[in-house]
C-alpha cells in the first residue's frame, strides 16, 4: 500500500545514474521535486557511452529536482563514505538508496579474465553491500526509507549460469543483499526490495553488449523502470519489503494496461525477455514476450 503520493522533498542517493535506467529513475523522481545525489565515475564523456554525472545533473534539475553530482568509484570505501557524507550535508539526510551501478560481461568461465571477474563482483555485489551499509544510519531517520536494488529475482535455473557464471554470481550477489538486508533492516523500518525488468531495456549495455539496434528494437525504454521504481518507492516501507519486483507486474497492479507506450513506435514483433526472469513469470506477462534464444 502506498503511504504517500509524491517524492517531493525526499533525498535519493543513487550509485551510477549518469545514463540509462538510473538516469530515467532520477528524472522521474525529479518531476516530484526530489533531491538526487548521483554517485558515479563518469565525469568525462565516453566515446561509446553518452552522459556524465554533470549532464545527468542538468537533466535532473531541468525536470524539477535538485541534483548533486558526485565523482565516486563505489569500489573505493573512502569515496563511498565521502559521497554519503556530502549528500547528507547538502540535503540533510537520505530517504532512499538506489543501488543501480552495475558491470556486465557475458563471457564463459574460461573466457572471463580475473580482472573482469573482480570488477563485476566489486561493483555489483560489494558495491551494493557497501553503499547500503553506509546509507543505513541515515535511512533509519527517514519516515519511509527504502533501499532499491536494480537486481533480478533469484531463479536458480542452471540456464542462467551456464553461459556467464561470473556475471550471474555478481548480479545474484545484489539479489542476495535484498534477501538478507530486508530481514536484517526490518526492525529499523527500512524496506529493501529488488526491481527488475520483464523485457530487455534499451540502454547502452544492450546496444553495445547484446546486439545493437536490432536488440534495442525488441526492448522497452528505460521509462518503464522509472515508472515502476516510482511506484515502489511510494510503498509503505514497514510492509512492502523483501520483494523481487518486476516492472510490468507492479505497474499492472496500479492499473496500467498500455505497455506499448514503452516500445519503439515502429516495432510490432515480440519483445525479448530479460535475463533471469523465471519462465512462469514470462508466461504471466500481459505482453508478447519471447525468451532470449539459447536459454532453454
C-alpha angles and dihedrals in degrees: 000000000000113000096188137028100213143033092219110150093006118132120225124194110200130183111216113357104143091116145354123021095353094054092046090053091047092051091048090054090045090060086066092050097256127161113241128192111198109203108188143128100239105103095140127048116267119220092231102027122061121214139044133208087265097052088045090052090051091052091048093052092045087056091055105266135110114250134202113188111201125184102227136157102201090207088071115078097203092050091052092048091049092047093052091046092050091049092051092045092050101042104021099246146345125269101170133027117199117192099202104141112107142161125211136196117164095201132134122250094262092046096049112094115212093244089061091043090053093046093054094047094044093052102033106035105016093038092052091047094048099044090049091047094054095041091051099083090053096042089058088067094055120097093225109016124184138184112199119191118195089222138126133253114269100254105167095203113140091226089074091056106037098076100037112012094165095054093045092051090051095046095044087051087068089050091051088055087058092049095049103035094048088066095035094053097037093100089052089057092241116142116216117192139158123229121199135168124248090216134031112276124229100247135135089265091057093047096044101035110023108039120309124238096347092057091043090057090055090052135080126240120264089248091082089062090046092053091046093048090051091055091047095051092053092059123108103270092207091061110024106064140119092036129142098213125198114208096228094048097050091047092047087053089061092051101267110150103158106082093156088082086076096050132088104272095229097048123089103164130101119295124235115251113231124247118277097021106136115243094241090053090053089053090053092055116119090218138069099269130169129192122247110271111257095031102107 
